[in-house]
Amino acid sequence: MLETSARLLRLLSLLETRRDWTGPQLADRLEVTTRTIRNDVERLRSLGYPVEAAPGATGGYRLGAGASLPPLLLDDEEAVAVAIGLRTAAGGTVAGIEETSVRALAKLERLLPSRLRRRVGVLTSTVVTLPRRGPEVDPSILVAIAAACRDHERLRFDYRTHDRADSRRVTEPHRLVHNAGRWYLLAWDLTREDWRTFRVDRITPKLPAGPRFTPRTMPDEEVSERVSSGLAVATWRYQARVRVDAPASHVSARLPVATVEPLDARTCVLTAGSDTPEMLAFYLGLLDADFHIEPAEAPELAAYLSKLALRYAAATKGS
């Protein structure tokens, strides 16, 4: 059993990790009685920590918002992870976060023991992060969406689609995903009664969030599959369905974010999307394989490929 002071620190750490805990859950984690948990909560309150309690069978404890930020209790690995994450965020795509990340990192590194400071320094001094060119996202929007995911609260928002049409969505948010410089939200769309992937830079939340809901269970592997499928087409302005003269395994290895359906051992169908026809053509060029499109289904892509073919032909004249 932990001594009182160590147990209080552990209790505070648990309250920081998620929104709600029941008394029996905390007692089980700390290997004490629920009475001890009640007494320890009172000790934390006397030290100035705003621990809230709700009575009843569905009640529990949560760390409320206070006048000052309570200390974060990080073990060695967590401290290193936070330091590296802050340094990486300085070159990210969250609007206005670069300078803030640098300031927070400077404060954290002053507090790190020398052994941990050396670990962070070795990695960050040898790694160069290329700047992302994805659209910037307001950090307050990210925080609002993340809180709705964490607290299982319905999220209403205005959404601008790739063809610049505006719509109002009511969702049960499930997970935020970051990929290739862009942020995405995977959510259950209550109107369409299906999973949808939304680009966060096109979301304008309507706060406060709505009523709480019981989250649908989904393993991380399925989250990845659904978001990857959505990235292939749904969130892009231009789409194309292309028959490729290559095995599906070859195409999937070169374009992991696209949807690939095998036709036979030697051919497959690729479904991909992009904000521009030029980028779609670039993706197809990466395949290093013959491919075929229907010009009527993707006129912008067909026109650009014809233009590109003439340009490449002119570039090789006389060679």
Secondary structure, DSSP 4 states (H G I P E B T S, - for coil): ---HHHHHHHHHHHHHHSS-B-HHHHHHHHTS-HHHHHHHHHHHHHTT--EEEE-STT-EEEE---SSPPPP---HHHHHHHHHHHHHHTTSSBTTHHHHHHHHHHHHHHHS-HHHHHHHHHHHHH--PPPP-SPPB-HHHHHHHHHHHHHTB-EEEEEE-TTS-EEEEEEEEEEEEEETTEEEEEEEETTTTEEEEEEGGGEEEESS---B-PPPP--HHHHHHHHHHHHHTTT-SEEEEEEESS-HHHHHHH-TTSEEEESSSS-EEEEEEESSHHHHHHHHHHT-S-EE--TTT-HHHHHHHHHHHHHHHHHTTT-
